[in-house]
Amino acid sequence: MSPPPPVRIPDNVTICVTSCGRLDLLEKTIASFRTFNQGGVFLISEDSTDAAVIAEAAARYPDMQILSGPDRLGLMGSIDRLYAA
C-alpha cells in the first residue's frame, strides 16, 4: 500500500527544525516530512559551530533558511532562535 498523496501546506506556515551536526538525521527528517507534505517555509536551527556542517546544510537545502551562530545554544536555545527569526 502506497502512502497517501502529500498534503499541500500554505506558504504562510513555517516548519521549524532543530539540528546539531547530524546531517544524516536532518536528511531523514526532511525526507520523511516531504513524503507526506509539500510547501511551507522551512527554518532550520543548526546548532553545530562547525562551519563545514553549516555550509553543507545550506548547500543541501538551498530553499530553506539555515540559522546558526558562533556558540552552541542547546535545544531550548535553538528553539528560541527559531522563534526570534
ROBA-655345 format. One record per residue: residue number from 1; y, x, z of N, C-alpha, C in turn; residue in three letters. Coordinates in nm, 3 decimals. Example, Ala and Ser with C-alpha at 12.3 -4.5 7.8 and 13.67 -1.06 7.14 Angstrom:
% ROBA-655345
n: 1, n.yy: -0.569, n.xx: 1.319, n.zz: 0.780, ca.yy: -0.450, ca.xx: 1.230, ca.zz: 0.780, c.yy: -0.330, c.xx: 1.320, c.zz: 0.780, res: ala
n: 2, n.yy: -0.225, n.xx: 1.285, n.zz: 0.708, ca.yy: -0.106, ca.xx: 1.367, ca.zz: 0.714, c.yy: 0.003, c.xx: 1.290, c.zz: 0.787, res: ser
***
This chain:
% ROBA-655345
n: 1, n.yy: -0.118, n.xx: 0.085, n.zz: 0.000, ca.yy: 0.000, ca.xx: 0.000, ca.zz: 0.000, c.yy: 0.124, c.xx: 0.089, c.zz: 0.000, res: met
n: 2, n.yy: 0.212, n.xx: 0.066, n.zz: -0.094, ca.yy: 0.333, ca.xx: 0.147, ca.zz: -0.103, c.yy: 0.441, c.xx: 0.094, c.zz: -0.009, res: ser
n: 3, n.yy: 0.535, n.xx: 0.182, n.zz: 0.031, ca.yy: 0.642, ca.xx: 0.137, ca.zz: 0.120, c.yy: 0.732, c.xx: 0.038, c.zz: 0.049, res: pro
n: 4, n.yy: 0.803, n.xx: -0.043, n.zz: 0.126, ca.yy: 0.897, ca.xx: -0.138, ca.zz: 0.065, c.yy: 1.009, c.xx: -0.062, c.zz: -0.005, res: pro
n: 5, n.yy: 1.079, n.xx: -0.127, n.zz: -0.097, ca.yy: 1.190, ca.xx: -0.060, ca.zz: -0.164, c.yy: 1.299, c.xx: -0.024, c.zz: -0.063, res: pro
n: 6, n.yy: 1.371, n.xx: 0.085, n.zz: -0.087, ca.yy: 1.475, ca.xx: 0.126, ca.zz: 0.008, c.yy: 1.583, c.xx: 0.020, c.zz: 0.025, res: pro
n: 7, n.yy: 1.635, n.xx: 0.013, n.zz: 0.145, ca.yy: 1.746, ca.xx: -0.076, ca.zz: 0.178, c.yy: 1.875, c.xx: -0.004, c.zz: 0.143, res: val
n: 8, n.yy: 1.968, n.xx: -0.074, n.zz: 0.082, ca.yy: 2.098, ca.xx: -0.015, ca.zz: 0.048, c.yy: 2.191, c.xx: -0.024, c.zz: 0.168, res: arg
n: 9, n.yy: 2.237, n.xx: 0.091, n.zz: 0.216, ca.yy: 2.329, ca.xx: 0.097, ca.zz: 0.329, c.yy: 2.470, c.xx: 0.112, c.zz: 0.271, res: ile
n: 10, n.yy: 2.563, n.xx: 0.031, n.zz: 0.317, ca.yy: 2.700, ca.xx: 0.040, ca.zz: 0.264, c.yy: 2.764, c.xx: 0.175, c.zz: 0.296, res: pro
n: 11, n.yy: 2.861, n.xx: 0.214, n.zz: 0.214, ca.yy: 2.929, ca.xx: 0.342, ca.zz: 0.232, c.yy: 3.021, c.xx: 0.344, c.zz: 0.354, res: asp
n: 12, n.yy: 3.040, n.xx: 0.231, n.zz: 0.418, ca.yy: 3.121, ca.xx: 0.230, ca.zz: 0.540, c.yy: 3.034, c.xx: 0.248, c.zz: 0.665, res: asn
n: 13, n.yy: 2.906, n.xx: 0.282, n.zz: 0.645, ca.yy: 2.814, ca.xx: 0.311, ca.zz: 0.755, c.yy: 2.788, c.xx: 0.460, c.zz: 0.756, res: val
n: 14, n.yy: 2.803, n.xx: 0.522, n.zz: 0.873, ca.yy: 2.781, ca.xx: 0.666, ca.zz: 0.887, c.yy: 2.649, c.xx: 0.690, c.zz: 0.959, res: thr
n: 15, n.yy: 2.568, n.xx: 0.777, n.zz: 0.902, ca.yy: 2.440, ca.xx: 0.817, ca.zz: 0.961, c.yy: 2.463, c.xx: 0.954, c.zz: 1.023, res: ile
n: 16, n.yy: 2.444, n.xx: 0.964, n.zz: 1.153, ca.yy: 2.469, ca.xx: 1.088, ca.zz: 1.225, c.yy: 2.336, c.xx: 1.152, c.zz: 1.265, res: cys
n: 17, n.yy: 2.324, n.xx: 1.281, n.zz: 1.236, ca.yy: 2.201, ca.xx: 1.355, ca.zz: 1.263, c.yy: 2.237, c.xx: 1.484, c.zz: 1.337, res: val
n: 18, n.yy: 2.162, n.xx: 1.515, n.zz: 1.442, ca.yy: 2.181, ca.xx: 1.643, ca.zz: 1.510, c.yy: 2.069, c.xx: 1.738, c.zz: 1.469, res: thr
n: 19, n.yy: 2.103, n.xx: 1.866, n.zz: 1.465, ca.yy: 2.006, ca.xx: 1.968, ca.zz: 1.428, c.yy: 2.045, c.xx: 2.098, c.zz: 1.496, res: ser
n: 20, n.yy: 1.947, n.xx: 2.186, n.zz: 1.516, ca.yy: 1.978, ca.xx: 2.317, ca.zz: 1.575, c.yy: 1.885, c.xx: 2.422, c.zz: 1.516, res: cys
n: 21, n.yy: 1.916, n.xx: 2.462, n.zz: 1.394, ca.yy: 1.843, ca.xx: 2.571, ca.zz: 1.332, c.yy: 1.705, c.xx: 2.539, c.zz: 1.279, res: gly
n: 22, n.yy: 1.664, n.xx: 2.415, n.zz: 1.283, ca.yy: 1.532, ca.xx: 2.376, ca.zz: 1.234, c.yy: 1.547, c.xx: 2.300, c.zz: 1.103, res: arg
n: 23, n.yy: 1.577, n.xx: 2.374, n.zz: 0.997, ca.yy: 1.597, ca.xx: 2.311, ca.zz: 0.867, c.yy: 1.472, c.xx: 2.239, c.zz: 0.819, res: leu
n: 24, n.yy: 1.354, n.xx: 2.287, n.zz: 0.861, ca.yy: 1.230, ca.xx: 2.219, ca.zz: 0.822, c.yy: 1.224, c.xx: 2.078, c.zz: 0.879, res: asp
n: 25, n.yy: 1.265, n.xx: 2.063, n.zz: 1.004, ca.yy: 1.264, ca.xx: 1.929, ca.zz: 1.066, c.yy: 1.379, c.xx: 1.843, c.zz: 1.015, res: leu
n: 26, n.yy: 1.492, n.xx: 1.905, n.zz: 0.987, ca.yy: 1.603, ca.xx: 1.831, ca.zz: 0.929, c.yy: 1.562, c.xx: 1.773, c.zz: 0.794, res: leu
n: 27, n.yy: 1.494, n.xx: 1.855, n.zz: 0.714, ca.yy: 1.448, ca.xx: 1.809, ca.zz: 0.583, c.yy: 1.352, c.xx: 1.691, c.zz: 0.596, res: glu
n: 28, n.yy: 1.258, n.xx: 1.700, n.zz: 0.689, ca.yy: 1.163, ca.xx: 1.589, ca.zz: 0.710, c.yy: 1.235, c.xx: 1.462, c.zz: 0.756, res: lys
n: 29, n.yy: 1.332, n.xx: 1.479, n.zz: 0.845, ca.yy: 1.406, ca.xx: 1.364, ca.zz: 0.896, c.yy: 1.482, c.xx: 1.294, c.zz: 0.785, res: thr
n: 30, n.yy: 1.554, n.xx: 1.371, n.zz: 0.704, ca.yy: 1.633, ca.xx: 1.311, ca.zz: 0.596, c.yy: 1.542, c.xx: 1.250, c.zz: 0.491, res: ile
n: 31, n.yy: 1.433, n.xx: 1.316, n.zz: 0.458, ca.yy: 1.338, ca.xx: 1.261, ca.zz: 0.359, c.yy: 1.279, c.xx: 1.130, c.zz: 0.408, res: ala
n: 32, n.yy: 1.243, n.xx: 1.125, n.zz: 0.535, ca.yy: 1.187, ca.xx: 1.002, ca.zz: 0.592, c.yy: 1.290, c.xx: 0.889, c.zz: 0.587, res: ser
n: 33, n.yy: 1.413, n.xx: 0.920, n.zz: 0.624, ca.yy: 1.518, ca.xx: 0.819, ca.zz: 0.621, c.yy: 1.540, c.xx: 0.769, c.zz: 0.478, res: phe
n: 34, n.yy: 1.546, n.xx: 0.862, n.zz: 0.384, ca.yy: 1.571, ca.xx: 0.827, ca.zz: 0.243, c.yy: 1.456, c.xx: 0.748, c.zz: 0.181, res: arg
n: 35, n.yy: 1.337, n.xx: 0.759, n.zz: 0.234, ca.yy: 1.225, ca.xx: 0.679, ca.zz: 0.185, c.yy: 1.253, c.xx: 0.531, c.zz: 0.201, res: thr
n: 36, n.yy: 1.323, n.xx: 0.495, n.zz: 0.308, ca.yy: 1.343, ca.xx: 0.354, ca.zz: 0.341, c.yy: 1.488, c.xx: 0.307, c.zz: 0.327, res: phe
n: 37, n.yy: 1.580, n.xx: 0.403, n.zz: 0.304, ca.yy: 1.722, ca.xx: 0.369, ca.zz: 0.299, c.yy: 1.793, c.xx: 0.450, c.zz: 0.191, res: asn
n: 38, n.yy: 1.894, n.xx: 0.389, n.zz: 0.131, ca.yy: 1.980, ca.xx: 0.458, ca.zz: 0.035, c.yy: 2.124, c.xx: 0.433, c.zz: 0.077, res: gln
n: 39, n.yy: 2.211, n.xx: 0.526, n.zz: 0.040, ca.yy: 2.353, ca.xx: 0.507, ca.zz: 0.067, c.yy: 2.393, c.xx: 0.557, c.zz: 0.204, res: gly
n: 40, n.yy: 2.505, n.xx: 0.507, n.zz: 0.250, ca.yy: 2.560, ca.xx: 0.552, ca.zz: 0.376, c.yy: 2.625, c.xx: 0.689, c.zz: 0.361, res: gly
n: 41, n.yy: 2.696, n.xx: 0.729, n.zz: 0.460, ca.yy: 2.762, ca.xx: 0.859, ca.zz: 0.465, c.yy: 2.695, c.xx: 0.940, c.zz: 0.575, res: val
n: 42, n.yy: 2.650, n.xx: 1.060, n.zz: 0.541, ca.yy: 2.579, ca.xx: 1.144, ca.zz: 0.638, c.yy: 2.671, c.xx: 1.247, c.zz: 0.701, res: phe
n: 43, n.yy: 2.662, n.xx: 1.258, n.zz: 0.834, ca.yy: 2.723, ca.xx: 1.367, ca.zz: 0.909, c.yy: 2.609, c.xx: 1.439, c.zz: 0.980, res: leu
n: 44, n.yy: 2.603, n.xx: 1.570, n.zz: 0.966, ca.yy: 2.501, ca.xx: 1.650, ca.zz: 1.033, c.yy: 2.573, c.xx: 1.746, c.zz: 1.126, res: ile
n: 45, n.yy: 2.541, n.xx: 1.738, n.zz: 1.254, ca.yy: 2.593, ca.xx: 1.834, ca.zz: 1.350, c.yy: 2.489, c.xx: 1.944, c.zz: 1.365, res: ser
n: 46, n.yy: 2.516, n.xx: 2.058, n.zz: 1.303, ca.yy: 2.424, ca.xx: 2.173, ca.zz: 1.308, c.yy: 2.470, c.xx: 2.264, c.zz: 1.421, res: glu
n: 47, n.yy: 2.390, n.xx: 2.269, n.zz: 1.529, ca.yy: 2.429, ca.xx: 2.340, ca.zz: 1.649, c.yy: 2.391, c.xx: 2.488, c.zz: 1.647, res: asp
n: 48, n.yy: 2.327, n.xx: 2.533, n.zz: 1.540, ca.yy: 2.296, ca.xx: 2.674, ca.zz: 1.528, c.yy: 2.425, c.xx: 2.751, c.zz: 1.504, res: ser
n: 49, n.yy: 2.434, n.xx: 2.868, n.zz: 1.560, ca.yy: 2.551, ca.xx: 2.953, ca.zz: 1.534, c.yy: 2.521, c.xx: 3.055, c.zz: 1.425, res: thr
n: 50, n.yy: 2.404, n.xx: 3.045, n.zz: 1.364, ca.yy: 2.363, ca.xx: 3.136, ca.zz: 1.257, c.yy: 2.429, c.xx: 3.092, c.zz: 1.127, res: asp
n: 51, n.yy: 2.516, n.xx: 3.175, n.zz: 1.074, ca.yy: 2.590, ca.xx: 3.141, ca.zz: 0.952, c.yy: 2.497, c.xx: 3.114, c.zz: 0.834, res: ala
n: 52, n.yy: 2.383, n.xx: 3.185, n.zz: 0.830, ca.yy: 2.288, ca.xx: 3.165, ca.zz: 0.720, c.yy: 2.225, c.xx: 3.026, c.zz: 0.727, res: ala
n: 53, n.yy: 2.196, n.xx: 2.978, n.zz: 0.846, ca.yy: 2.138, ca.xx: 2.843, ca.zz: 0.863, c.yy: 2.240, c.xx: 2.738, c.zz: 0.821, res: val
n: 54, n.yy: 2.363, n.xx: 2.756, n.zz: 0.863, ca.yy: 2.468, ca.xx: 2.659, ca.zz: 0.829, c.yy: 2.492, c.xx: 2.658, c.zz: 0.678, res: ile
n: 55, n.yy: 2.495, n.xx: 2.776, n.zz: 0.617, ca.yy: 2.513, ca.xx: 2.784, ca.zz: 0.471, c.yy: 2.397, c.xx: 2.720, c.zz: 0.397, res: ala
n: 56, n.yy: 2.276, n.xx: 2.741, n.zz: 0.445, ca.yy: 2.158, ca.xx: 2.682, ca.zz: 0.381, c.yy: 2.161, c.xx: 2.529, c.zz: 0.393, res: glu
n: 57, n.yy: 2.200, n.xx: 2.478, n.zz: 0.509, ca.yy: 2.211, ca.xx: 2.333, ca.zz: 0.527, c.yy: 2.313, c.xx: 2.276, c.zz: 0.429, res: ala
n: 58, n.yy: 2.427, n.xx: 2.343, n.zz: 0.417, ca.yy: 2.531, ca.xx: 2.296, ca.zz: 0.324, c.yy: 2.482, c.xx: 2.302, c.zz: 0.179, res: ala
n: 59, n.yy: 2.404, n.xx: 2.404, n.zz: 0.146, ca.yy: 2.351, ca.xx: 2.417, ca.zz: 0.009, c.yy: 2.247, c.xx: 2.309, c.zz: -0.020, res: ala
n: 60, n.yy: 2.163, n.xx: 2.279, n.zz: 0.078, ca.yy: 2.058, ca.xx: 2.178, ca.zz: 0.058, c.yy: 2.114, c.xx: 2.037, c.zz: 0.051, res: arg
n: 61, n.yy: 2.223, n.xx: 2.013, n.zz: 0.123, ca.yy: 2.276, ca.xx: 1.877, ca.zz: 0.135, c.yy: 2.425, c.xx: 1.876, c.zz: 0.099, res: tyr
n: 62, n.yy: 2.457, n.xx: 1.903, n.zz: -0.027, ca.yy: 2.599, ca.xx: 1.910, ca.zz: -0.066, c.yy: 2.670, c.xx: 1.775, c.zz: -0.056, res: pro
n: 63, n.yy: 2.596, n.xx: 1.666, n.zz: -0.054, ca.yy: 2.655, ca.xx: 1.533, ca.zz: -0.043, c.yy: 2.674, c.xx: 1.488, c.zz: 0.101, res: asp
n: 64, n.yy: 2.643, n.xx: 1.577, n.zz: 0.197, ca.yy: 2.653, ca.xx: 1.544, ca.zz: 0.339, c.yy: 2.751, c.xx: 1.640, c.zz: 0.405, res: met
n: 65, n.yy: 2.823, n.xx: 1.591, n.zz: 0.505, ca.yy: 2.917, ca.xx: 1.676, ca.zz: 0.576, c.yy: 2.843, c.xx: 1.748, c.zz: 0.690, res: gln
n: 66, n.yy: 2.850, n.xx: 1.881, n.zz: 0.690, ca.yy: 2.786, ca.xx: 1.962, ca.zz: 0.794, c.yy: 2.894, c.xx: 2.003, c.zz: 0.893, res: ile
n: 67, n.yy: 2.876, n.xx: 1.966, n.zz: 1.018, ca.yy: 2.969, ca.xx: 2.004, ca.zz: 1.123, c.yy: 2.906, c.xx: 2.115, c.zz: 1.205, res: leu
n: 68, n.yy: 2.982, n.xx: 2.219, n.zz: 1.234, ca.yy: 2.931, ca.xx: 2.330, ca.zz: 1.315, c.yy: 3.049, c.xx: 2.397, c.zz: 1.383, res: ser
n: 69, n.yy: 3.018, n.xx: 2.493, n.zz: 1.467, ca.yy: 3.122, ca.xx: 2.565, ca.zz: 1.537, c.yy: 3.072, c.xx: 2.700, c.zz: 1.583, res: gly
n: 70, n.yy: 3.158, n.xx: 2.779, n.zz: 1.646, ca.yy: 3.120, ca.xx: 2.914, ca.zz: 1.686, c.yy: 3.025, c.xx: 2.919, c.zz: 1.806, res: pro
n: 71, n.yy: 3.019, n.xx: 2.810, n.zz: 1.883, ca.yy: 2.936, ca.xx: 2.807, ca.zz: 2.003, c.yy: 2.834, c.xx: 2.694, c.zz: 1.996, res: asp
n: 72, n.yy: 2.718, n.xx: 2.717, n.zz: 2.058, ca.yy: 2.620, ca.xx: 2.608, ca.zz: 2.069, c.yy: 2.669, c.xx: 2.510, c.zz: 2.174, res: arg
n: 73, n.yy: 2.655, n.xx: 2.383, n.zz: 2.143, ca.yy: 2.705, ca.xx: 2.277, ca.zz: 2.230, c.yy: 2.595, c.xx: 2.203, c.zz: 2.305, res: leu
n: 74, n.yy: 2.472, n.xx: 2.213, n.zz: 2.258, ca.yy: 2.365, ca.xx: 2.132, ca.zz: 2.314, c.yy: 2.368, c.xx: 1.993, c.zz: 2.252, res: gly
n: 75, n.yy: 2.268, n.xx: 1.913, n.zz: 2.287, ca.yy: 2.255, ca.xx: 1.781, ca.zz: 2.225, c.yy: 2.376, c.xx: 1.692, c.zz: 2.250, res: leu
n: 76, n.yy: 2.417, n.xx: 1.680, n.zz: 2.375, ca.yy: 2.528, ca.xx: 1.589, ca.zz: 2.405, c.yy: 2.658, c.xx: 1.639, c.zz: 2.343, res: met
n: 77, n.yy: 2.680, n.xx: 1.769, n.zz: 2.343, ca.yy: 2.799, ca.xx: 1.824, ca.zz: 2.278, c.yy: 2.797, c.xx: 1.800, c.zz: 2.128, res: gly
n: 78, n.yy: 2.678, n.xx: 1.810, n.zz: 2.069, ca.yy: 2.665, ca.xx: 1.783, ca.zz: 1.925, c.yy: 2.694, c.xx: 1.637, c.zz: 1.894, res: ser
n: 79, n.yy: 2.650, n.xx: 1.549, n.zz: 1.981, ca.yy: 2.679, ca.xx: 1.407, ca.zz: 1.963, c.yy: 2.829, c.xx: 1.383, c.zz: 1.978, res: ile
n: 80, n.yy: 2.891, n.xx: 1.448, n.zz: 2.076, ca.yy: 3.037, ca.xx: 1.436, ca.zz: 2.092, c.yy: 3.110, c.xx: 1.485, c.zz: 1.967, res: asp
n: 81, n.yy: 3.059, n.xx: 1.594, n.zz: 1.908, ca.yy: 3.121, ca.xx: 1.648, ca.zz: 1.786, c.yy: 3.112, c.xx: 1.543, c.zz: 1.672, res: arg
n: 82, n.yy: 2.999, n.xx: 1.473, n.zz: 1.665, ca.yy: 2.984, ca.xx: 1.369, ca.zz: 1.563, c.yy: 3.082, c.xx: 1.254, c.zz: 1.587, res: leu
n: 83, n.yy: 3.097, n.xx: 1.213, n.zz: 1.712, ca.yy: 3.192, ca.xx: 1.105, ca.zz: 1.742, c.yy: 3.336, c.xx: 1.145, c.zz: 1.708, res: tyr
n: 84, n.yy: 3.367, n.xx: 1.273, n.zz: 1.727, ca.yy: 3.503, ca.xx: 1.320, ca.zz: 1.703, c.yy: 3.534, c.xx: 1.336, c.zz: 1.554, res: ala
n: 85, n.yy: 3.431, n.xx: 1.338, n.zz: 1.471, ca.yy: 3.453, ca.xx: 1.365, ca.zz: 1.327, c.yy: 3.520, c.xx: 1.249, c.zz: 1.257, res: ala
***
